[in-house]
Amino acid sequence: MASGAGKSAALLFLVTNLILYLVVIILAAWDVDHAMEKTHETASVLTIPARIFPIYFPKGNMATGFFVIFSLIAGVVGFMNSVTGIYNVMAWNPSSLHAAAASSLATWTLTLLSMGLACKEINIGYADSSLRALEIIVIILSGSQLICLGAINAGVQEVENEKAYTGRV
């Protein structure tokens, strides 16, 4: 069995996702920092429901706050998943690949949630250039994470088939 193709594909997507999730963390953290600096002066004139949310985003629309916060959460979880996934794929045994597949699935669901909020923000309208970049990267990451999940699951099948074929435990 040729186990090199599945392993190299999974590693390629994990390294790509590692870089993209790092960019998501940087952009989302910068947007949160910018919003926290502007909150005091901007939110003081708002009515009560808008003043309750502790971070008011002066740029974007009403979906921006949720999108940026969930993108930051998805970025941190995705970055750590990519780091541990690289380690697990390098081990290339059934237990480590099952762990990588499970964490990859959890990361993909968080990225899909963030992508849905990005689509809602695009639908509502007006976004700053940094928000547009964050939206585009999150949408690309949702597809890339799905392909990475498929490559890891294909590796699980490959290792399981190889184990059954050779008869080793």
C-alpha positions as CSV (number, residue, x, y, z in Angstrom):
1,M,0.0,0.0,0.0
2,A,1.2,3.5,-0.8
3,S,0.7,5.5,2.4
4,G,2.8,8.4,1.2
5,A,0.1,10.1,-0.9
6,G,-2.6,10.4,1.9
7,K,0.0,11.5,4.4
8,S,1.5,14.2,2.2
9,A,-2.0,15.5,1.2
10,A,-3.1,15.7,4.8
11,L,0.2,17.4,5.8
12,L,-0.1,19.9,2.9
13,F,-3.6,20.9,4.0
14,L,-2.7,21.0,7.7
15,V,0.2,23.4,7.0
16,T,-1.9,25.6,4.7
17,N,-4.6,25.7,7.4
18,L,-2.1,26.5,10.0
19,I,-1.0,29.6,8.1
20,L,-4.5,30.7,7.3
21,Y,-5.8,30.3,10.8
22,L,-2.8,32.4,12.0
23,V,-3.9,35.1,9.6
24,V,-7.5,34.8,10.9
25,I,-6.2,35.2,14.5
26,I,-4.2,38.3,13.7
27,L,-7.0,40.0,11.7
28,A,-9.8,39.1,14.3
29,A,-7.6,40.2,17.2
30,W,-6.8,43.4,15.5
31,D,-10.5,44.1,14.9
32,V,-11.3,43.3,18.6
33,D,-8.5,45.6,19.8
34,H,-9.7,48.4,17.5
35,A,-13.3,48.0,18.7
36,M,-12.3,48.1,22.3
37,E,-10.4,51.3,21.8
38,K,-13.4,52.9,20.2
39,T,-16.1,51.5,22.4
40,H,-16.1,54.1,25.1
41,E,-16.5,57.1,22.9
42,T,-18.9,55.5,20.4
43,A,-21.2,53.4,22.5
44,S,-21.9,56.1,25.1
45,V,-24.5,57.7,22.8
46,L,-26.3,54.4,21.9
47,T,-29.6,53.2,23.4
48,I,-29.7,50.5,26.1
49,P,-29.8,47.3,24.0
50,A,-26.7,48.3,22.0
51,R,-24.9,49.5,25.1
52,I,-25.2,46.1,26.9
53,F,-22.8,44.4,24.4
54,P,-19.4,45.2,25.9
55,I,-17.6,45.6,22.5
56,Y,-19.3,47.9,20.0
57,F,-17.8,47.6,16.5
58,P,-17.7,51.1,15.0
59,K,-17.1,49.7,11.5
60,G,-19.1,47.1,9.7
61,N,-22.7,46.4,10.6
62,M,-24.7,44.7,13.4
63,A,-23.4,41.2,12.5
64,T,-19.7,42.3,12.8
65,G,-19.4,41.7,16.5
66,F,-20.6,38.2,16.4
67,F,-18.6,37.4,13.2
68,V,-15.3,38.8,14.6
69,I,-15.7,37.0,18.0
70,F,-16.6,33.7,16.5
71,S,-13.8,34.1,13.9
72,L,-11.3,34.6,16.7
73,I,-12.5,31.5,18.5
74,A,-12.4,29.4,15.3
75,G,-9.0,30.8,14.5
76,V,-7.5,29.8,17.9
77,V,-9.1,26.3,17.8
78,G,-8.1,25.8,14.2
79,F,-4.5,26.9,14.8
80,M,-4.1,24.4,17.7
81,N,-5.9,21.7,15.7
82,S,-3.4,22.2,12.9
83,V,-0.4,22.0,15.2
84,T,-1.6,18.8,16.9
85,G,-2.9,17.4,13.6
86,I,0.6,17.7,12.1
87,Y,2.0,15.8,15.0
88,N,-0.8,13.1,14.7
89,V,-0.4,12.7,11.0
90,M,3.3,12.4,11.3
91,A,2.7,9.5,13.7
92,W,0.4,7.8,11.1
93,N,-1.2,5.2,13.2
94,P,-4.9,4.5,13.7
95,S,-5.3,6.0,17.2
96,S,-3.5,9.3,16.3
97,L,-5.4,9.6,13.0
98,H,-8.7,9.1,14.7
99,A,-7.8,11.9,17.2
100,A,-6.8,14.2,14.3
101,A,-10.1,13.4,12.5
102,A,-12.2,14.1,15.5
103,S,-10.5,17.4,16.3
104,S,-10.6,18.4,12.6
105,L,-14.4,17.8,12.6
106,A,-14.8,20.1,15.6
107,T,-12.7,22.8,14.0
108,W,-14.7,22.5,10.8
109,T,-18.0,23.0,12.6
110,L,-16.6,26.2,14.3
111,T,-15.3,27.4,11.0
112,L,-18.7,26.8,9.3
113,L,-20.4,28.8,12.1
114,S,-18.0,31.6,11.5
115,M,-18.5,31.3,7.7
116,G,-22.3,31.6,8.2
117,L,-21.8,34.8,10.1
118,A,-19.5,36.0,7.4
119,C,-22.1,35.3,4.8
120,K,-24.7,37.2,6.9
121,E,-22.4,40.1,7.2
122,I,-21.9,40.2,3.4
123,N,-25.6,40.0,2.9
124,I,-26.3,42.9,5.3
125,G,-23.7,45.1,3.5
126,Y,-20.9,47.6,4.2
127,A,-17.7,46.1,5.5
128,D,-14.2,47.6,6.0
129,S,-11.3,46.2,4.0
130,S,-9.9,44.3,7.0
131,L,-13.3,42.8,7.6
132,R,-13.6,41.8,3.9
133,A,-10.2,40.1,4.1
134,L,-11.3,38.2,7.2
135,E,-14.6,37.2,5.5
136,I,-12.8,35.9,2.4
137,I,-10.2,33.9,4.5
138,V,-12.9,32.3,6.7
139,I,-14.9,31.3,3.6
140,I,-11.7,29.8,2.0
141,L,-10.8,28.1,5.3
142,S,-14.2,26.4,5.5
143,G,-13.6,24.6,2.2
144,S,-9.9,23.9,3.0
145,Q,-10.8,22.4,6.4
146,L,-13.3,20.2,4.7
147,I,-10.7,18.9,2.3
148,C,-8.3,18.4,5.2
149,L,-10.9,16.5,7.1
150,G,-11.5,14.3,4.0
151,A,-7.7,13.7,3.6
152,I,-7.3,12.6,7.3
153,N,-10.4,10.3,7.1
154,A,-8.9,8.8,3.9
155,G,-5.7,8.2,5.8
156,V,-7.7,6.5,8.6
157,Q,-9.3,4.2,6.0
158,E,-5.9,3.5,4.4
159,V,-4.2,2.6,7.7
160,E,-7.2,0.4,8.7
161,N,-7.1,-1.4,5.4
162,E,-3.4,-1.8,5.6
163,K,-3.7,-3.2,9.1
164,A,-6.4,-5.7,7.9
165,Y,-4.4,-6.6,4.9
166,T,-1.1,-7.4,6.7
167,G,-2.9,-8.9,9.7
168,R,-0.9,-6.8,12.3
169,V,-2.5,-5.2,15.3
